[in-house]
Amino acid sequence: MQTIVDHPVQFGELAGSLVHGAMFFDWQLISTQKIAAAFDYSFEQILAADGIPYAPVVVDTSVDRYPTIGETVTVETTPQSVGDSSIELLYEMVDGDGERLATAQMIHVTISPAGTALALPEKTRSDFIEACADRSATVGVHTKTPAGNNCPRFRHHSRSAVPILRERS
């Protein structure tokens, strides 16, 4: 389901000349709201019952490229699997040429006022099951870059307990 279609990147979404990393989370959240409404289990309905809608409990994300002003972003959101109280969604973000910008795979649960996971309404659950598609996506930490195995990593400096980011040698 296309949850965001050809969204133009705007100045307020930038950090310098590129989209701020937090925008990927905003686009994912907007997409979750749209798919929730399409499956008749909306954020508004859950909030009205004092619940926390579609809380992400497992998240795996890859950013391939940050878009900049003048580009457009489209988000395709696809149900991957459904449990009694959980839904796994795949978010694929592409630019106007269809090139991948980012991918996120998240498992969501709705939390009750008592702090427990709420079961999905039966109709919503069955509709999500029917809409599930097994889409292959590369998500998570990549071990290689186009330049090779030169990924940044964290290490501890011998005089400090503060992690320092440095290039791997």
VMD Tcl script that draws the C-alpha trace (Angstrom):
set ca {
  {0.00 0.00 0.00}
  {1.45 3.38 -0.95}
  {1.08 5.34 2.27}
  {3.00 8.43 1.13}
  {2.99 9.25 -2.58}
  {5.48 11.64 -4.20}
  {5.98 13.78 -1.08}
  {8.15 16.79 -2.05}
  {11.14 17.27 0.26}
  {10.72 20.67 1.93}
  {13.21 23.05 3.55}
  {11.96 22.36 7.10}
  {12.83 18.67 6.69}
  {16.51 19.37 6.07}
  {19.59 19.31 8.24}
  {21.98 21.21 6.03}
  {21.39 20.19 2.44}
  {20.04 16.69 3.19}
  {16.87 15.42 4.86}
  {17.28 15.14 8.63}
  {17.49 11.50 9.74}
  {14.46 11.93 12.01}
  {12.31 12.53 8.91}
  {12.58 8.83 8.06}
  {10.89 8.09 11.41}
  {8.25 10.76 10.72}
  {7.47 9.24 7.31}
  {7.26 5.79 8.90}
  {4.89 7.11 11.59}
  {2.67 8.83 9.00}
  {2.65 5.58 7.00}
  {1.67 3.56 10.07}
  {-1.23 5.94 10.75}
  {-2.45 5.60 7.16}
  {-2.27 1.81 7.07}
  {-3.91 1.61 10.52}
  {-6.84 3.72 9.28}
  {-7.08 1.64 6.08}
  {-7.42 -1.52 8.22}
  {-10.06 0.04 10.50}
  {-7.91 0.14 13.65}
  {-6.95 3.81 13.63}
  {-4.69 5.76 15.94}
  {-7.66 7.96 16.89}
  {-9.72 4.93 17.94}
  {-6.87 3.55 20.07}
  {-6.05 6.93 21.64}
  {-9.73 7.46 22.51}
  {-9.51 4.23 24.56}
  {-6.33 5.52 26.30}
  {-4.10 3.07 24.42}
  {-0.73 3.61 22.78}
  {-1.15 2.85 19.07}
  {1.24 0.66 17.11}
  {4.26 1.02 19.40}
  {7.38 -0.25 17.62}
  {8.89 -3.05 19.72}
  {11.40 -4.44 17.20}
  {13.02 -2.11 14.67}
  {15.52 -2.76 11.90}
  {16.35 0.10 9.54}
  {18.73 0.80 6.66}
  {19.31 4.20 5.08}
  {20.85 3.99 1.63}
  {20.76 7.67 0.78}
  {19.40 10.90 2.27}
  {17.22 12.86 -0.17}
  {17.54 16.59 -0.60}
  {15.28 19.51 -1.48}
  {13.53 19.17 -4.82}
  {13.33 15.38 -4.62}
  {10.19 13.40 -3.91}
  {9.70 10.51 -1.51}
  {7.21 7.65 -1.79}
  {6.66 5.11 0.99}
  {5.27 1.65 0.34}
  {4.07 -0.11 3.51}
  {3.51 -3.86 3.39}
  {2.30 -6.19 6.16}
  {4.80 -9.06 6.54}
  {3.33 -11.13 9.37}
  {0.58 -10.91 11.97}
  {0.31 -12.29 15.48}
  {-2.53 -12.12 17.98}
  {-1.39 -8.70 19.19}
  {1.40 -7.75 16.77}
  {1.87 -6.71 13.18}
  {5.16 -6.67 11.29}
  {5.34 -3.95 8.64}
  {7.93 -3.33 5.94}
  {8.46 0.32 4.94}
  {10.21 0.92 1.62}
  {11.10 4.55 0.84}
  {12.08 5.46 -2.71}
  {12.87 8.64 -4.61}
  {11.10 9.91 -7.73}
  {13.16 7.57 -9.93}
  {12.20 4.54 -7.84}
  {15.68 4.28 -6.30}
  {15.71 3.03 -2.70}
  {16.33 5.67 -0.03}
  {15.62 3.65 3.11}
  {14.01 0.47 4.35}
  {12.55 -0.26 7.77}
  {11.08 -3.44 9.16}
  {9.15 -3.04 12.41}
  {7.00 -5.13 14.68}
  {4.26 -3.06 16.30}
  {1.95 -3.75 19.24}
  {-0.82 -1.60 20.65}
  {-0.45 -1.06 24.37}
  {-3.45 -0.99 26.72}
  {-3.88 1.57 29.52}
  {-2.70 -1.22 31.88}
  {0.55 -1.56 29.93}
  {-0.17 -4.91 28.25}
  {-0.29 -5.67 24.53}
  {-3.84 -5.51 23.17}
  {-5.07 -8.23 20.85}
  {-5.82 -6.99 17.36}
  {-9.55 -6.84 16.59}
  {-10.42 -10.06 14.74}
  {-11.53 -8.31 11.50}
  {-8.40 -6.14 11.49}
  {-6.22 -9.16 12.15}
  {-7.79 -11.21 9.34}
  {-7.56 -8.26 6.92}
  {-3.87 -7.79 7.76}
  {-3.26 -11.53 7.28}
  {-4.92 -11.38 3.88}
  {-2.77 -8.38 2.89}
  {0.54 -9.95 3.98}
  {3.16 -10.21 1.28}
  {6.58 -11.81 1.53}
  {8.80 -9.04 0.18}
  {12.52 -9.53 0.29}
  {14.30 -6.48 1.65}
  {17.82 -5.75 2.83}
  {17.38 -4.19 6.24}
  {19.84 -3.60 9.04}
  {23.51 -2.95 9.45}
  {25.49 -3.45 6.26}
  {28.97 -4.87 6.66}
  {30.31 -3.36 3.46}
  {30.15 0.00 1.74}
  {30.80 0.71 -1.95}
  {34.39 1.45 -0.82}
  {34.76 -1.97 0.83}
  {34.94 -3.00 4.50}
  {35.59 0.52 5.72}
  {32.48 0.93 7.90}
  {32.72 3.19 10.96}
  {32.59 1.47 14.33}
  {32.60 2.39 18.03}
  {35.53 1.74 20.33}
  {36.50 2.84 23.82}
  {39.42 5.22 24.23}
  {41.86 3.98 26.87}
  {41.44 7.12 29.04}
  {37.70 7.47 28.70}
  {34.58 5.36 28.90}
  {32.99 7.48 26.19}
  {32.64 5.68 22.82}
  {34.59 7.36 20.03}
  {33.57 6.93 16.41}
  {36.48 6.24 14.12}
  {37.10 4.64 10.76}
  {38.08 0.98 10.82}
  {41.63 0.41 9.58}
}
mol new
graphics top color blue
foreach p $ca { graphics top sphere $p radius 0.5 }
foreach p [lrange $ca 0 end-1] q [lrange $ca 1 end] { graphics top cylinder $p $q radius 0.2 }
display resetview
